[in-house]
Amino acid sequence: MSEIAEMTRALAGAVTGHDVADVMTAHMASLFDAKGVGVWAHEDGRALLMGSAGYSKESLRRFEGVRITELPSSAQSFIEGTLAFVSSAEEFIARYPAIADLPAATGIQAWAILPLVASGRTVGGACVGYGLPHSFDSEERTLLTAMSGMVAQALERARLYDAEHRRAQELQRGLLPRHLPTLPAVTTAARYQPARDGTDAGGDWYDVIPLSAEQVALVVGDVMGHGVSEAVAMGRLRTAGRTLADLEQPLDELFFHLNEVVSGLGDGFYATCLCIVYDPVSRMCQAITAGHPPPVILRPDGTSYFPDLPVNPPLGAATPPFDTAEFSLPDGTTIALYTDGLVESGGLDIDEGMGRLAHCLRPARSGSSSDPDPGSDPDPDPGSGSGSTESATETPDALCDRVIAGLLPDRGSLSDDGALLVARTHALAAEDISCLRLQNDPTAAGQARRHVRAQLTAWGLDEVIMTTELVVSELVSNVVRHARGPITLRLLRGRTLVCEVADASPVMPRIRRAADTDEGGRGLQLIAAVSSRWGARYTASGKCIWTEQPLPAGALGA
């Protein structure tokens, strides 16, 4: 009876269908002195082998995934678990002629074929096999039938759990980016690992957001807790982050608004978040964190460090202002952003996990053998060094695989969901950047047009010269008429042709509806019509108006 009690307790703790099968195969064999036990589940009319013991894999795998109705009738009754107690191999062959080879293939001489019925529905079947001919008395038959009922109930609970777990994962993944954008500034890859236990969705997310001037925002965050509410909050927070980033607000203001979003979700909602904006022209990063661990920076020479970022409380618990940090990166640097679930797996504390993450990122032949201390930068000049080693040639996608394999050798042990975002930086080449300083006078527009024509001719972009001259002339003329201070014109050749005009006035332009009799007021409408994208952002000295135009087919960067 102790064996039955132990099996009952084990079935109560079984979570998945395979867990249930493991319990049955482990306990039924010893309980009934059987040679083999096999368990099938029925799903969408097909047989799924959940587990077996004492049988060769080939002998039962023949039924895996087979549509039950397509089997011969005798095989159907075996897989469906139509109740039968077969005392000898001869009786088995007579009862199941379609699978008459099974006794010889398995060495089983007697069989108990058991239906697994829960809530009046057959959810699977099981077979208990004996190595010698066996007579089943009434007590044994009753016990086998009762035990199969317990297994059926556990299997149905597991089926419902599996379905709920799949729905939670689908919800979570549906709120994450389907594809990361292809950008000249960074090469990116990401992984999301759901927690093994529990059916609730998690709140971890990541994002890669293209900004103006080929800049890019790298974001990772975690809404604390698990459940549909947390997943929905994550989706709202990610959407708000993308919208605010598109407005190109300073990072501290962006986090101020995100803090308001989380606070508005109600008591008990908190989120951590890390955002890094990389500028491929200056090679500078601006970073801000709200209760989130710092990124790992992997230099091209294979050494790594954790940048020292100002500490801000989590979103929903913070009191603005938020502090930011700036640091430069050599070309080809790798940045790894992650959530705590990834580095706290396997019982590690967060500092140990961060050290392991840095170790997994570094190539085996890099010079350092010790892990950096979290929060420290061992190199006072992280912008120096531009070597090319194995770490710089391994793709971010391969690095993600290596990190997941190193941190989560047993992915089923992940107690919290985890996200990883890896980005490799690519600075914009000097020959793809052109700047011109202009005086704020009526000759500025003509100088700008001549510079545009000369530069685009040198770049082989003759097809967009006329349009770009029009855009630049309108922007510079607006500055001369409405703004103040010196004017800076910048052209960038990246995935698009970027035109920027900066001035010393903080007043932003806006599109207005011009009357038919107005002589002006249509400049921004014209710019919007000929550009694929345009916008404005504040700078330290004023503002910058920018436009993007697609490059002609075949042009460098197109």
C-alpha positions, 0 to 999 in steps of 0.5 A: 500500500505504501507503493500506491500512496507514493504513486498517488503523491507523485501523480499529484505533483506531476505537471506535464504529460511526460511527468505523469508518464514517468510516474506511471512507468516508475511505479506500475512496473514495481507495483505489479511486478511488470516487465514493461509499461507504456503510456499514450495520450490522444491529441487531435485524433493522434497517438502521442507516446508520453513515456515507456519503460521495458520496451525497445523504442522501436517497438512502440515508436511505430504508433507515434503521431499516427492518426488512430482512425487510420490504423487497422481495427485491432491496432486501434483498440490497442492504442485506444486502450480498450480494456483487455487482459491478455494472458499469453502471447498466443491470445495477444496474436489472436486478438491483435493480428495487425500487430502480431509481431509485438510479443516477439519484438518486446519479449512481453507474454501477457498484457493489461491494456488499460483505457485512460478515461477522465471526465467521461472522455478517453484521454489516452491508453496504457499497457502493462506487460509481463515477461511470462504468461500471466493470469489476472485475478479479479483483485489485480484487475480492479487495482489496475483499473483503479490506478489507470483512472488515477493516471488518467486524471493526472494526464488530463490535468497535465494536458490542461496545464500544457495548453495553458502554458502554450497559450501563455507563451504565445501571448508573451511571444506575441508581445515581443518583436517578431523580427529585429530590424536590419540597421547599419549601426548595429547587428542584433540578435535576441532570445527569450526563454520562458520559465519552466514552472507555472502557466503564467506569462512573464513580463520580460521584453526587449526591443530595437528601435531605429532613431534619426541620424542612424542612431538606434535604441536598445531596450530590455525590461522586466515587469515584475511578476507573472500573469496575464496582467503583467504581460499586458502591462509589458505590452503597454510599456513596450508600445509607450517606449517605442512611441516616446522614442520616436518623438526623440525625447531625451532619455531622462524625459522618456523614463519620466513618462514611462514611470508615469505609465507604470504608476498609472497601471495601479498599485503593485505594478513595477518594472525595471528597464535599461535603454542604450542609445548608440550613435554610429557617427560619434560612437557614443552611447547614452544609457539609463537604467531604472532598477535594471542590471547594467549591460555587459560590454565586450570590446573587440579585443575580447575583454569585457566590463560592466559600465558604471551606470547611475542607479535609479529606482524601478519604474513605478517606484521612482521619483524623477529626475532620472540620471543618465550616463555617456560612454564611447565604444570602439567600432565592433563592440558587443553590447549584451542586455539581459533580464535578471531571470537569465542570470539568476537561474540555477540558484545563482545570485545576481552578481555570480550570474552576471560574472558567468554571463560575461564569461560566456560572452568572451571567446575562449582564447581571450587573455583574461581568465577572471570575470569582471566585477559587476558595476566596474570598468577595468579600463579607464578609456573604454573607447580605445582599442580596435583590434579584431579577434574571435569575439568580433567575428562571432555573430550576435546570433551565435553569441546568444546561442553560446550564452543560453547554452552556458547559462541554461544547460538545463533549460527546464530549470529556469525559474523565471523568464529571461530575455537576452539582447546582443548588439554589435556596433558598426560606426558610420565610415568617415566617407559617409559623413559630410558636414558644412557650417553656414552663416545665418544669412540669405546666401546660406541656402545657395551654399547648401544647395551647391554643397549637396550637389557636389557631395551627392555627385561624389557619392554617385547619388545623382538620382536624388540630387534635385530632391535633396537640394529642394529639401535642404534649401527649404530647411535652411531658408526656414532657419534664416527666416525664423531661427537664429545662430549658425547653421549646420548642414549634415549629410549621412549615407547609411541605410537611407540618405539623411539630411540634417539642418541644425540651428540655435533656436529651441522652437520646433517647427510645425505643419500648418494648413496654408490658405489658397492665397498664402504665399508661404507655409507649405515648406514642411508639407513639401518636405513630408511629401518628398521624404520617406520620414522626417522629424525634429529633435532637441540638441544641447544648443537648439534643435535639429530638423532631419529627413530621410530619403531612400537610396537609389537601387544599387547605391552603397547602403541601399 
